[in-house]
Amino acid sequence: MDRIIEWLGNVAGALGVLVCLGSGLVRIAGGFYLGGVQLMPLFTAGTALMVMGCLAKLHLLTRMRR
């Protein structure tokens, strides 16, 4: 189970970084939409994915200390 949580944390974190990077680059280029989706909700979703990845890693760290 720990390996699944670790894998999900890694995937969520990496995907969140990519989503935030993509939406940030489009916004810097002057766009407001990416694939028909506004950039602010897309950036928020990327941030949420990174937080999910951090919480998964934190869960694993706290389980190791027991």
C-alpha positions in Angstrom: 0.0 0.0 0.0 2.9 2.4 0.8 4.3 1.9 -2.7 0.9 2.8 -4.3 0.7 6.0 -2.2 4.3 6.9 -3.0 3.6 6.3 -6.7 0.4 8.4 -6.6 2.2 11.2 -4.8 5.0 11.3 -7.4 2.5 11.3 -10.3 0.2 13.9 -8.7 3.2 16.2 -8.0 4.7 15.9 -11.4 1.4 16.4 -13.1 0.7 19.4 -11.0 4.0 21.0 -11.8 3.4 20.4 -15.6 -0.2 21.8 -15.4 1.0 24.9 -13.5 4.0 25.4 -15.8 1.8 25.1 -18.9 -0.9 27.5 -17.7 1.8 29.9 -16.5 3.6 29.9 -19.8 0.3 30.5 -21.8 -0.6 33.3 -19.4 2.8 35.0 -19.8 2.4 34.7 -23.6 -0.8 36.7 -23.3 -3.5 34.0 -23.5 -6.4 33.5 -21.2 -7.6 30.1 -22.4 -5.8 26.8 -22.9 -7.9 24.2 -24.9 -11.1 26.1 -24.2 -10.4 26.2 -20.4 -9.7 29.3 -18.5 -6.2 29.4 -17.0 -7.0 30.3 -13.4 -9.0 27.1 -12.7 -6.3 25.2 -14.5 -3.6 26.7 -12.4 -5.7 26.0 -9.3 -6.0 22.4 -10.3 -2.3 22.1 -10.8 -1.7 23.6 -7.3 -4.2 21.1 -5.9 -2.4 18.2 -7.5 0.9 19.4 -6.0 -0.7 19.6 -2.6 -2.1 16.1 -3.0 1.4 14.9 -3.8 2.9 16.6 -0.8 0.2 15.2 1.5 0.9 11.7 0.2 4.6 12.1 0.9 3.8 13.5 4.4 1.5 10.5 5.1 4.4 8.1 4.2 6.8 10.0 6.4 4.6 9.9 9.4 4.0 6.2 8.9 7.7 5.6 8.9 8.2 7.3 12.3 5.9 4.9 14.1 
